[in-house]
Every structure is written in structure tokens, then in C-alpha cells.
Amino acid sequence: MLFDQIYRELELTERHLIVLRKVIEEGPIGILKLSDETGMPTHKVRYSLRVLEQEHLIKPSSHGAVAGENTEKFLEDFDGQISAIITKASHIQQIRNSI
């Protein structure tokens, strides 16, 4: 229960990244093809596309989603962001071990 929200956010982030990867690899790509290739329901793909578009990681085109203006910067910063999260999780584990 204490970690439920964190776990849900990580799952959601994983889903967004799977969709982003497909858009980068195969764009332009539409919702139905994304759903088929990822095995995700269309409503989840649609939500991920909306979130990614709001972050300017993808943009719509007449043929489907394509990589957006912030995609390259996001990918450059990704390892640092994940490292910071891992560092925080390690610190939390150290606190737990001291109890």
C-alpha cells in the first residue's frame, strides 16, 4: 500500500516508453497499429500518445504519430534521470536496512 502509487507510476512510465519507442522506430504510426504491435488496448495507447504529445515527445501527422521536438533531449537526459531514481531507491533501501 505504501508503494502502490510508485509502482503504478513506474508501470505507466514503462507503457509510455514502449509507445515512444514504437513511434521512434516505426513512425508515422497510428493507434491501431501501435495497439496491435504492443499488445496494449487502444484506450491505453491513446492515453500514452496524449501524454507523450503534451511533453512534445511525439507529434501527430496525417499518417500517425512521429517523434517530436523534445525526443532527442529526453533521450539524452534519460540515463541521468533513471540514475537519480535508482539512487533514491537505494537510499530508501539503506534506511530500511537500518531499521
Secondary structure by P-SEA (a helix, b strand, c coil): ccaaaaaaaaaaaaaaaaaaaaaaacccccaaaaaaaacccaaaaaaaaaaaaaaccccccccccccccaaaaaaaaaaaaaaaaaaaaaaaaaaaaac
